[in-house]
């Protein structure tokens, strides 16, 4: 089955980027299945304090839920360092609407980072979920904020959102969606370069081939 011809590509690099995204969507679909397999937590969300560091142990499909109150315009950054288990980190607003989720290509070790500048007043919820088919592991969650956002932190939120939108579009596997995903990955990479974060820039660029 032919999806589209070579003449549809603007450049060799552009074609390669589309091809890489097609290959990646298979693993992204698997990740989505893992996320859906997470067990819903019935525990009361743990209240996070400004600057708090939380250490926890996690099983496959297990979820831990945390909350932090934010006022409109306040910035919050959460870093979850993975120690032997791959986790997905999600952030929800007071209405339980998903703002962003992150599952970086760093497997079982290293940080998953999410940020937001609140639009609504009230508790925002951080969900840490162990991926399916994973051995038990540990994590360390660190909360930065809440506090007023700086210009650089506003840009960080935009970069994270661009990466998140790109990942969602890539999973759709249509030509139009993949083309849009490329632009979002480029936007994310450019902002990370501007902010001097080569690690995050590398994650975005790795999706472009």
N, C-alpha and C positions, 0 to 999 in steps of 0.2 A: 504494500500500500504506500502510495506516495503522498506525503503531507504537503510539501511545497517544493518548488524548484530552486535550483541554485541562483537563478536570476532574480529571485525575490529578495536575496540578501544584499544589503547595502555595502558590506565589506566582509573580508575574510574573518576579521576579528568578531564582527557582529554575528556571522554565521556560527562561529565557534562558541560564542556566548549562548546562543539559542540551543545549540547541541548539548552543551554542558548542563543547562537548566533542564532539558528533557531527561538527561540521565539522572539528575538529582531528584526529580519529582517522585521517582520510585521510592527512594529512601524517605522522602518527606511524607509520602502516603503512609509508610510504615510507622513513622513517628506519630502521625495523627491517630492511627489505630491504637498505639500504645497510650496516648494521652486519654483517649476515650475509655480505656480500660482501667483508669485510676479509680480507686475506691473512694466514694464520697465520705468526707469526714463528718461525723456527727458531734464531734467535740466543739465546745465553745471556742471561737478564735482567740488566740493568745494576743494580748495587747502588747504592742511594741513601744518602747520608750525611745526618745531621740538619742541617737548614737549607740543604741543597744547592739550587742553581739549575742546571738543565740546559737548554741551548738545542739545538734540533734542527730538521731539515727533514723534510717528510713529503709523500709522494705520495698520490694517491687510493687508498683501500683498503689502504694500507700500515699496519702496526702496529709500534709500539715498546713494549717491555715493560721494566718496572723492578720492583725488589723492595726491601723494607725490612723488617727483623726487628722484630716487636712482641711484647711480653709482655702477658698478660691485664690489662686495665685501662688500657693505654697508649693515648694519643690520637695520631692522625696526620691531618693535613690536607694535601691536595694541590691546588694551583691550576695549571691549564694555560691559559696565555694564548694564544689563537689569533691568528695573524698571517697572514691571507690564506687560511686554509683552515678549514673546519668540521670539528671533530673530536668523536668520542665518547670519553669517558673512563670506564673500568671499573675496579672494585676487587674483587679476589678474595682469599679467605682462604687459609691454608696448605693446605687440602684442595681448592683450586681452585674453591670454591663462590663464585658471584657475590654480592657483598654489596650493591653499588650501581652504577648507571651514570648518566651525566649527559650530556645534549645540550640545553643551554639554547637558548632562542629568540634567540640573539645572532649567529647566522650565522657569518661568517668572522672576526670580531674580538671580543675580549673573553675573559673567563675562564670556564672550566668548573671547578667546584669540587666535590670529594668529601672526605668525612671519615669516620672510624670510631673507635670505641673497641673495641680488640681483645677478643675473647672467647677466642681461641686463641693459643697461643704458637707463633711461627715466622714465616717470611717471608710477607708479604702482597704481592700483585702488582698493580701499576698498569699498565693497558694503554691506550695512546693510539692511536686508530684514525682515519685520514683517511676522511671520508665519500666515497661513490662519486660519480663525475661532478664531481670537484673539481679545480681546478688545483693544482699544487704550492704549498706554503706552508711556513710556519715556526711554531714554537711555543716557548714558554718555560715549563718546568715548575719549580715551586717546592715544596719539601717543608718543612712545619712539623711539628716533632716528629721522632721519637716522644718523648712525655713524659706525665706524669700528666694526666688530663683535669680541667679545671675544670667547675664547674656550668654555666657558659654554653656550654662546648664540648659537654657532654652534650646540652644542648638543641639545639645546632646539628645534631648527628648525628640527633636525632629529627626535626627539621624537614626535613633532606635525605631521610631515609627516607620521610617522609610524602609528599613530592613525588614520589619514585621510585615508591611504591606507587600514587599517583594516576595517574601516566603509564601504568603497566602496566594498570591497570583501565580507563582510557580507551580503550586499544587493543583491548579486548575488544568494545566497541560494544554491549553489552547494556544494557538499562535499569537493571538492578540494579547492574551494574558502574559505570555512569556516575554513579548516585546515590552509591555509595560513594566514587568518585573525587572528587566534589564535597566530601565531608566531609574527605577527606585534604588536598585543596588548601586548604580553610579552616584546617585544623589547621596546615599548613605556614605559611600567611600570618600566622596569629596569633603563631606562635613567632618568625618573622622580625621582626614588629612589636615584640614583646617585647625582642628582641635589638638593635633599632635598625639593621636592615639593610634599607633601603627598596628596594634593587635586587632582592634575593631575594624580598622580599614582593611586589614588582611582578610577578615571573615567576609566582608562585602565583596572584595575583589575575587576571592576564591570561587564565587558563584558566577563570575564572568569568564572563567577559563584562563 
